[in-house]
C-alpha cells in the first residue's frame, strides 16, 4: 500500500493531509456527514449565516440584482454550495418578493444527507447542478475543499506533510509536478526552513468547475482568505469543535479548515473575476453598522432596541479584523456584474 493510500484512521498509518482530511470530513462517519450530529456544522463553528439574518438579507438583495441583470428570466436559480443544513438557502428563499419567489429554483449542494425538515421545494444534491441561470453562492465552502500541506525542510526543499489519525506529523516526499508549479506561482515565499503552505490547486479546480456550471449569472465565493502579498508563513490549517478552535486532528471529531488563496482561484476560473472584502461587499448590499439616532430611543424605545441590535450584528459582519475581513470572489458569467458590487470594487 502506498503512503497516499494508507488509512489515516490506522494509528500506525501515515498519509498526506489531503487524503487524511477528505476521509476525516467526508468518509464514513466523517465530521460533516455523520448522522448522529443533527445540528451539523452550526454546532461547531459560527459562520456569517449564523451570526445574523442580515447576511441572508444581503444575499437575497444580491440575488434580486442578478435577476435584474439577467432580465428576469422565467426560471431564476439560487445555488447554495456548501449548504450545511440549508440555513442560507432557506432564509434567502423566504425573503424574496412573490414575483421572484414564484420563479425561483432553489438548490442546496452538500455532501451530508438531506435534512428531514428541509422544504421539499429546495433541491439537495452532492454535485453542483449545471446549466442554471442565477446566483451561485459558496459561503465557507472552499476552506473545506481538502488540500495538501507542504513544509520546507532544512535544505530548502518543500516536502509534503504526512499525518495520522492522532494528528502527529512528519515530512514526506518532495513536492513535485503541478503542486510544485502551484507553489512556485502562488506561494513562492514558502522557501525558508520550517515554512508551511497549503497547496490550493484542488480549490482552484473546484471553483473553476463551480463557476463554470452556471449558464448565466453570478458566482460568488465568500471565505477566510489571503492573497499573494500576505501569505501566512506557517500556513493556516486548524480544527474547530463545539465552537472552539482545536488542533487539527484527522479522526473525524473536528472540522479541518485552512484559509483560501482566492487570487489563485480567481485566475483559475472564468474571466472577469473581481476580489473584494466582505466588509465592502456587505456595505454595498445595505448592511450598515451605524448606530441608530439617539432620538429614536424617546419616540420609539422598542424600535430603538431593535435598530441597535441590528447595528451590532451589522458591525460584527463587517468588522475588518473579523468576518468583514473575509474575501469575496465574484465572477459574472455571460452577464454584467451587479451595480452594487461594481461600486464596491471601484
C-alpha positions in Angstrom: 0.0 0.0 0.0 1.4 3.4 -0.9 1.7 6.3 1.5 -1.2 8.1 -0.1 -3.4 5.1 0.2 -2.8 4.3 3.9 -5.8 4.6 6.2 -5.5 7.7 8.3 -7.6 6.0 11.0 -4.9 3.4 11.4 -2.8 4.8 14.3 0.3 3.3 12.6 -0.5 4.6 9.1 0.8 7.8 7.6 -0.9 9.7 4.8 -0.7 13.1 3.2 -3.1 15.8 4.6 -5.4 15.9 1.6 -6.3 12.2 1.9 -6.5 12.3 5.7 -8.8 15.4 5.8 -11.0 14.0 3.0 -11.6 10.8 4.9 -12.0 12.6 8.3 -14.5 15.1 7.0 -16.4 13.2 4.3 -15.7 9.5 4.7 -17.8 7.0 6.6 -18.7 8.6 10.0 -16.9 11.8 8.9 -17.3 15.1 10.6 -19.6 16.7 8.0 -21.7 13.6 7.1 -22.2 11.7 10.4 -26.0 11.1 11.1 -25.7 11.5 14.9 -24.9 15.2 14.7 -28.3 16.9 13.8 -27.0 20.5 14.2 -24.4 19.9 11.6 -21.6 22.5 11.2 -23.5 25.2 13.1 -23.0 23.2 16.3 -19.2 23.6 16.0 -18.4 26.9 14.3 -20.2 30.1 13.6 -20.4 31.4 10.0 -21.8 34.7 8.8 -25.0 32.9 8.1 -25.4 32.0 11.7 -24.1 35.4 13.0 -27.1 37.4 11.8 -30.1 37.3 9.5 -28.7 40.4 7.9 -26.3 38.2 5.9 -29.1 36.3 4.3 -30.9 39.5 3.6 -27.8 40.9 1.8 -27.5 37.7 -0.3 -31.2 38.0 -1.2 -30.6 41.6 -2.4 -27.7 40.3 -4.4 -29.9 37.7 -6.0 -32.5 40.3 -6.9 -29.8 42.4 -8.5 -28.6 39.3 -10.5 -32.3 38.8 -11.5 -32.4 42.3 -13.0 -29.1 41.8 -14.8 -30.5 38.6 -16.4 -33.7 40.4 -17.5 -35.9 38.5 -15.0 -35.7 35.0 -16.6 -38.6 32.6 -16.3 -36.5 30.4 -14.0 -34.1 32.1 -11.6 -31.7 29.8 -9.7 -30.1 30.2 -6.3 -27.5 27.6 -5.7 -26.1 27.4 -2.1 -22.8 25.5 -2.3 -21.6 24.0 1.0 -25.1 24.4 2.3 -24.6 22.9 5.8 -28.2 22.1 6.9 -29.8 24.5 4.4 -29.9 27.6 6.6 -28.9 30.1 4.0 -31.0 28.8 1.1 -34.0 28.6 3.3 -33.6 32.2 4.6 -32.9 33.7 1.2 -35.9 32.0 -0.3 -38.2 33.3 2.5 -37.0 36.9 1.9 -37.9 37.1 -1.8 -41.0 39.0 -3.0 -43.7 36.8 -4.5 -42.9 37.7 -8.1 -39.4 36.5 -7.7 -40.1 33.6 -5.4 -42.5 32.1 -7.9 -39.8 31.9 -10.5 -37.1 30.6 -8.1 -35.3 27.3 -8.4 -33.6 26.9 -5.0 -30.9 24.3 -4.7 -28.5 23.2 -1.9 -25.3 21.5 -2.6 -23.9 19.4 0.3 -22.3 16.0 0.8 -24.2 15.4 4.0 -27.7 13.7 3.9 -30.7 15.9 3.2 -32.2 17.3 6.4 -35.6 15.8 7.1 -37.1 19.2 7.9 -35.9 21.0 4.7 -38.6 22.3 2.5 -39.2 19.8 -0.3 -39.2 22.7 -2.9 -35.4 23.1 -2.2 -33.3 20.7 -4.3 -30.5 18.8 -2.5 -27.5 17.1 -4.2 -23.9 16.4 -3.6 -23.0 17.7 -7.0 -23.4 21.3 -8.4 -26.3 21.4 -10.9 -25.3 22.6 -14.4 -26.9 24.9 -16.9 -28.8 27.1 -14.5 -29.1 30.9 -14.6 -28.9 33.0 -11.4 -26.7 33.3 -8.4 -24.3 30.6 -7.2 -23.2 31.4 -3.7 -20.5 29.4 -1.8 -20.2 30.6 1.8 -17.2 29.0 3.6 -17.1 26.1 1.1 -13.6 26.4 -0.4 -11.9 26.3 3.0 -13.2 22.7 3.4 -12.0 21.6 0.0 -9.2 19.4 1.2 -5.6 20.3 0.1 -2.1 19.1 0.6 0.2 20.7 3.2 3.8 21.4 2.4 6.7 22.3 4.7 10.2 23.4 3.6 13.0 21.2 5.0 16.4 22.2 6.3 17.8 22.1 2.8 15.1 24.5 1.4 13.1 21.7 -0.3 9.3 21.8 0.1 8.0 18.4 1.2 4.5 17.1 1.6 3.5 16.9 5.2 2.1 13.5 6.3 -0.1 12.9 9.2 -2.0 10.1 11.0 -5.2 9.8 13.0 -3.8 11.2 16.2 -2.6 14.4 14.4 1.1 13.7 14.6 3.1 14.8 11.5 6.2 14.0 9.6 7.8 15.3 6.4 7.3 13.1 3.3 8.4 13.2 -0.3 9.4 16.4 -2.1 6.6 18.4 -3.7 6.8 17.9 -7.5 4.8 18.3 -10.7 1.7 20.5 -10.8 1.8 21.0 -7.0 5.3 22.4 -7.2 4.3 24.6 -10.1 1.4 25.9 -8.0 3.7 26.7 -5.0 6.2 28.5 -7.3 3.5 30.7 -8.7 1.2 31.3 -5.8 3.2 30.8 -2.6 6.8 31.4 -3.5 7.5 32.8 0.0 7.3 29.3 1.4 11.0 28.7 0.9 12.7 29.1 4.3 13.2 26.0 6.5 10.1 25.4 8.6 7.8 27.5 6.3 4.4 25.8 5.6 1.9 26.3 2.8 -1.4 24.8 1.8 -1.4 23.8 -1.9 -4.6 25.3 -3.2 -4.7 23.6 -6.6 -7.8 21.4 -5.7 -9.7 24.6 -4.7 -8.8 26.3 -7.9 -10.2 23.3 -9.8 -13.3 23.1 -7.6 -14.0 26.8 -8.1 -13.5 26.7 -11.8 -15.9 23.8 -12.1 -18.5 25.5 -9.8 -18.4 28.8 -11.7 -18.4 27.0 -15.0 -21.6 25.2 -14.1 -23.6 28.4 -14.4 -25.2 29.1 -17.8 -25.6 32.8 -16.9 -25.5 34.9 -13.8 -23.0 35.4 -10.9 -20.8 33.0 -9.0 -19.6 34.2 -5.5 -17.3 32.6 -3.0 -17.0 34.1 0.5 -14.3 32.7 2.7 -11.4 33.0 5.0 -8.8 34.2 2.5 -5.3 35.6 1.8 -3.6 36.9 -1.3 -0.1 36.6 -2.6 1.2 39.6 -0.8 0.2 38.3 2.6 0.5 34.6 2.6 1.0 33.3 6.2 4.5 31.9 6.7 3.3 28.9 8.7 0.0 28.1 6.9 -3.5 28.2 8.4 -4.6 24.6 8.9 -6.6 24.3 12.1 -9.6 22.5 13.6 -12.9 23.5 15.2 -15.0 21.6 17.6 -18.0 22.7 19.7 -17.4 26.3 19.0 -13.7 26.3 19.9 -10.5 26.2 17.9 -8.6 23.0 18.4 -5.5 21.3 16.9 -6.2 19.7 13.5 -6.6 16.0 14.1 -7.9 13.9 11.2 -10.0 11.5 13.2 -13.5 12.7 12.3 -14.0 14.5 15.6 -13.5 18.1 14.4 -13.7 20.4 11.4 -10.5 20.8 9.4 -10.1 24.1 7.6 -7.5 26.3 6.0 -7.7 29.8 4.5 -8.2 30.1 0.8 -5.8 31.6 -1.8 -8.7 33.4 -3.5 -6.4 35.1 -6.0 -5.4 31.7 -7.3 -9.0 30.6 -7.5 -9.9 33.8 -9.4 -7.1 33.1 -12.0 -8.3 29.5 -12.5 -12.0 30.3 -13.0 -13.9 32.2 -15.8 -12.6 35.6 -16.9 -13.9 38.8 -15.3 -13.4 37.8 -11.6 -13.2 40.5 -9.0 -11.9 40.3 -5.4 -13.2 42.4 -2.6 -13.6 42.2 1.2 -16.8 41.0 2.8 -16.9 44.4 4.5 -17.0 46.2 1.2 -19.5 43.7 -0.3 -22.0 43.8 2.5 -21.9 47.5 2.9 -22.6 47.9 -0.8 -25.6 45.5 -0.2 -27.0 47.6 2.5 -25.5 46.1 5.7 -24.6 49.2 7.8 -23.2 49.1 11.3 -24.1 52.7 12.1 -25.9 53.2 15.4 -29.5 54.5 15.2 -30.2 58.1 16.1 -30.5 58.5 19.9 -33.7 60.5 19.4 -35.4 57.2 18.4 -35.0 56.0 21.9 -37.5 58.6 23.1 -40.0 58.3 20.2 -39.9 54.5 19.7 -38.0 52.7 22.5 -38.7 49.2 21.2 -37.7 50.3 17.7 -34.5 51.8 19.0 -33.6 48.5 20.7 -34.3 46.6 17.5 -32.2 49.0 15.5 -29.4 48.9 18.0 -29.3 45.1 17.8 -29.3 45.2 14.0 -26.4 47.7 14.1 -24.5 45.4 16.4 -25.0 42.5 14.1 -24.0 44.5 11.1 -20.9 45.7 12.9 -19.9 42.0 13.5 -20.5 41.0 9.9 -18.3 43.9 8.6 -15.6 44.2 11.3 -12.3 44.4 9.3 -10.4 42.1 11.7 -13.3 39.6 11.9 -16.0 38.5 9.4 -15.6 41.7 7.5 -12.1 40.7 6.6 -13.3 37.6 4.7 -12.6 37.7 1.0 -15.3 37.6 -1.7 -14.6 36.3 -5.2 -17.3 37.3 -7.7 -17.4 36.1 -11.3 -20.1 37.3 -13.7 -21.0 34.6 -16.3 -22.4 35.9 -19.6 -23.9 38.8 -17.6 -22.9 42.1 -16.1 -21.6 42.5 -12.6 -24.4 43.9 -10.5 -24.0 47.6 -9.9 -23.8 47.3 -6.1 -20.7 45.0 -6.3 -19.2 47.0 -9.2 -19.3 50.2 -7.0 -17.8 48.2 -4.1 -14.9 47.2 -6.3 -14.4 50.7 -7.7 
